[in-house]
Amino acid sequence: MGEPLDAFSCLTEVELFADLSAQEIAAMDLMAPARLFRRGELLFSQSQPVTALFILKSGRVRVFRVAEDGKALTMAILEPGAVFGEMMLVGQRMYDNYAEAIEDATICQLSVAEVERFLLADPRIAIRISRLLGEQVARLEERLTDLALKPLSAQVASTLLKLSENIAPHRFSQGRTIHLTHDQLAGLLGASREATSKVMGEFTGKNAVRQGRGRIIVTDREILHKLAGSGS
């Protein structure tokens, strides 16, 4: 885990704290300094659980489980503004999961006592926490359905859509560049590189994506939407 970052507001621009004043945010920042997690670094794991609530300010984090055969099954890819962690008093359970920064990420961490004192005691924040956690449960159930019922092509399309959501299109081409290799994409899906590369080749043939060294350019999200909903 990196050192705290100076002059950094973890709470500004996070939807959870939209109703707070600048003074309230400044006060909360003092008890929730941001830390830098490098790409590939684990926030928590089965062997090193952390009883805390995390707020993702920048970067991306994936939450995954390890199946009996050793494959990593990605349950969620978290974007800036996500609130997550092992925190039973707000209905979150992560003890059987791992969380890994898939790119350099700045993250704030709140203890149980801090959550009780500063978050749940404020009805403005408590209501938002309930809504955000409900949305996360819905996404998790959707992901479990994908893993159980959808073919790899639909899973790849769905993952590319999620990864490209918050990426601005290029000014001229309108494509959205995701910096991932086939190995990394396969790791996110718990699939083999060979099978993933075959699907990506099919997507390129359909003009849904273009590919470069260590990058995937999403060129047609509408096609990906259709592929993500395919059951065959």
Buried (B, 14 or more C-beta within 10 A) or exposed (E): EBEEBEEBBBBBEBEBBEEBEEEBBEEBBEEBBBBBBEEEBBBBBEEEBBEBBBBBBBBBBBBBBBEEEEBBBBBBBBBBBBBBBBBEEBEBEBEEBBBBBBBBBBBBBBBBEBBEEBBEEBEEBEEBBEEBBEEBEEBBEEBEEBBEEBBBBBBBBBBBBBBBEEEEBEEEEEBBBBEBBBEBBBBBBBBEBEBBBBBBEBBBEBEBBBBEEEEBBBBBBEBBEBBBEEEE
